[in-house]
Amino acid sequence: MTGLGDSRHVVVVGASLAGTRTAQNLRALGHTGPITLIGAEAELPYDRPPLSKDLLVSDWSDETVEGFRLATSAELDDLNLDLRLGVAATALDPDTRQVTLADGASVDYDVLVIATGAAARPSPWRPASGLLQLRTLSDARAIAARLALREPVVVVGGGFIGTEIAAAAIKLGCPVTVVDPVAEPMTRIVGPEVAGSLVDLHRANGAATRFGVGVVDIRGEAGALTVVLDDGSELTASTAIVGIGSVPGTAWLEGSGLTLDNGVVTDARLRAIGVDDIYAIGDVARWPHPGLGAHRAEHWTNSSDQARFVAAAIAQDAVLEYSSTDYVWSDQYDWKVHTVGWRDPQGSSVLVGDLAADGRVAVVHADADGNACGAVTINWVRALNQARRLLMAGDTAEAIAEQLEQLTVRAA
Ligand SMILES: Cc1cc2nc3c(=O)[nH]c(=O)nc-3n(C[C@H](O)[C@H](O)[C@H](O)COP(=O)(O)OP(=O)(O)OC[C@H]3O[C@@H](n4cnc5c(N)ncnc54)[C@H](O)[C@@H]3O)c2cc1C
């Protein structure tokens, strides 16, 4: 039973980006059968990137918050879903094709899409109060309330989310210190060529940085926290915000028999290994990436692309292997950081442009075999788009860098 007129019941667990987009794409592609969308959060689905950016420094009016919804309630109504928000799935039985919910209900499916994303990696340090983490809209509200006090903040974790929160805190007038055990924390994502510039950017904007130093403990309470570092020094803060990565939302799948290993492990068609009628997508899925091997991407575009891919697989019986666009962005103060493809730590890179002189730069990555595999740009969307196109065309890193050089020549 395939394509238009398909009456199979599709159950989607996780009602955020990947889950909501799956339901929307299924309807857009003509799936006429029932769709149940189950979400642990009571909120109408919303977008997460603004939580550490625009929304964190916003006025928090209803109108502003509603602007970040992934769909209005009218749009969700039009999808004709069995929408169950505020109730988590607690168990899965692939043999009986049944999902059990926290309210005691059970839901039978013909096809299951697991889109339960990820949660903030829990803080190992537990002061009495004043320590916050960011993953949900309510987390962002709680952080915004603390930042409104304009009191000192320590951000633990110098990745994209931690540094975006630091930038927001500075904008709101808080003294900020960012701590990370890695000397140039962005290296893993953008590579060593530009990671140092991002560190400098934070310092230039007034953030104190303690990079290359780990946290040993955070004690005290809101307004009077002590952050103990592994070099023996201590920081005092009113609020600590801990952004040390994420853990995939797989706890409810323990005992289901699915292969779980830092996510739901899938085949190249995003089907849970060995199970044809269960897909896993978005931040919870660990799929065979052509360059990175078994990989759990934690990025907006990947979740959105995988939702579209799986909806096509279900509604149109498309038999394809998922291929990622590998596109990621981050806003750091007024800088726009973009990456496409991936970076092989064993590979090499070519730098194009001069960030200090021109305010923009591109880095083209090659893997250990010399094949071009990715690019990073700062404040240079045109170069990013060009690099993306050339990467897809299979050009070498040197050829891509030469073409990007031409952009600087033409602009001069
Ligand atoms: C603060 C922040 C900023 C970000 N900024 C960027 C950015 O600038 N660029 C970028 O590319 N990406 C960014 N991301 C990442 C991006 O938002 C994620 O990749 C995307 O949200 C993943 O979507 P998802 O639907 O797979 O998972 P999630 O968004 O994690 O959603 C999963 C949903 O499933 C629900 N759920 C979990 N368990 C259950 C259960 N048992 N039953 C029912 N429901 C369940 C959760 O409550 C949640 O609503 C950011 C993320 C955060 C948190």
The ligand as a MOL file (V3000), in Angstrom:
LIG
                    3D

  0  0  0     0  0            999 V3000
M  V30 BEGIN CTAB
M  V30 COUNTS 53 58 0 0 0
M  V30 BEGIN ATOM
M  V30 1 C 19.2940 26.6910 22.3000 0
M  V30 2 C 19.4990 25.9830 20.9850 0
M  V30 3 C 20.0010 26.7000 19.9070 0
M  V30 4 C 20.2120 26.0560 18.6920 0
M  V30 5 N 20.7120 26.7660 17.6390 0
M  V30 6 C 20.9520 26.1440 16.4590 0
M  V30 7 C 21.4920 26.8610 15.3610 0
M  V30 8 O 21.7920 28.0440 15.4450 0
M  V30 9 N 21.6920 26.1890 14.1900 0
M  V30 10 C 21.4010 24.8670 14.0730 0
M  V30 11 O 21.6210 24.2870 12.9900 0
M  V30 12 N 20.8620 24.1610 15.0830 0
M  V30 13 C 20.6360 24.7800 16.2860 0
M  V30 14 N 20.1120 24.0690 17.3370 0
M  V30 15 C 19.8140 22.6370 17.1580 0
M  V30 16 C 18.4140 22.4250 16.5990 0
M  V30 17 O 17.4890 23.2060 17.2880 0
M  V30 18 C 18.0940 20.9420 16.7330 0
M  V30 19 O 18.9470 20.2570 15.8200 0
M  V30 20 C 16.6490 20.6200 16.4370 0
M  V30 21 O 15.8060 21.2190 17.3790 0
M  V30 22 C 16.4320 19.1080 16.4780 0
M  V30 23 O 15.0960 18.8420 16.2540 0
M  V30 24 P 14.4490 17.4720 16.7100 0
M  V30 25 O 12.9980 17.5900 16.4030 0
M  V30 26 O 15.2180 16.3370 16.1520 0
M  V30 27 O 14.6800 17.3840 18.2870 0
M  V30 28 P 14.2370 18.3380 19.4610 0
M  V30 29 O 14.1560 19.7510 18.9830 0
M  V30 30 O 15.1420 18.0200 20.5970 0
M  V30 31 O 12.7670 17.8680 19.8090 0
M  V30 32 C 12.4680 16.6190 20.3320 0
M  V30 33 C 11.0880 16.6880 20.9520 0
M  V30 34 O 10.7290 15.3940 21.3810 0
M  V30 35 C 10.1410 15.4830 22.6600 0
M  V30 36 N 10.3100 14.1980 23.3510 0
M  V30 37 C 11.4370 13.6920 23.9050 0
M  V30 38 N 11.1910 12.4790 24.4470 0
M  V30 39 C 9.8900 12.2290 24.2110 0
M  V30 40 C 9.0330 11.1380 24.5170 0
M  V30 41 N 9.4850 10.0560 25.1630 0
M  V30 42 N 7.7410 11.2010 24.1360 0
M  V30 43 C 7.2700 12.2930 23.4540 0
M  V30 44 N 8.0220 13.3560 23.1610 0
M  V30 45 C 9.3200 13.3150 23.5170 0
M  V30 46 C 10.9000 16.6010 23.3340 0
M  V30 47 O 10.1600 17.1160 24.4190 0
M  V30 48 C 11.0500 17.5910 22.1900 0
M  V30 49 O 9.9700 18.4580 22.1190 0
M  V30 50 C 19.8980 24.6870 18.5720 0
M  V30 51 C 19.3870 23.9610 19.6700 0
M  V30 52 C 19.1980 24.6140 20.8680 0
M  V30 53 C 18.6650 23.8250 22.0470 0
M  V30 END ATOM
M  V30 BEGIN BOND
M  V30 1 1 1 2
M  V30 2 1 2 3
M  V30 3 2 2 52
M  V30 4 2 3 4
M  V30 5 1 4 5
M  V30 6 1 4 50
M  V30 7 2 5 6
M  V30 8 1 6 7
M  V30 9 1 6 13
M  V30 10 2 7 8
M  V30 11 1 7 9
M  V30 12 1 9 10
M  V30 13 2 10 11
M  V30 14 1 10 12
M  V30 15 2 12 13
M  V30 16 1 13 14
M  V30 17 1 14 15
M  V30 18 1 14 50
M  V30 19 1 15 16
M  V30 20 1 16 17
M  V30 21 1 16 18
M  V30 22 1 18 19
M  V30 23 1 18 20
M  V30 24 1 20 21
M  V30 25 1 20 22
M  V30 26 1 22 23
M  V30 27 1 23 24
M  V30 28 2 24 25
M  V30 29 1 24 26
M  V30 30 1 24 27
M  V30 31 1 27 28
M  V30 32 2 28 29
M  V30 33 1 28 30
M  V30 34 1 28 31
M  V30 35 1 31 32
M  V30 36 1 32 33
M  V30 37 1 33 34
M  V30 38 1 33 48
M  V30 39 1 34 35
M  V30 40 1 35 36
M  V30 41 1 35 46
M  V30 42 1 36 37
M  V30 43 1 36 45
M  V30 44 2 37 38
M  V30 45 1 38 39
M  V30 46 1 39 40
M  V30 47 2 39 45
M  V30 48 1 40 41
M  V30 49 2 40 42
M  V30 50 1 42 43
M  V30 51 2 43 44
M  V30 52 1 44 45
M  V30 53 1 46 47
M  V30 54 1 46 48
M  V30 55 1 48 49
M  V30 56 2 50 51
M  V30 57 1 51 52
M  V30 58 1 52 53
M  V30 END BOND
M  V30 END CTAB
M  END
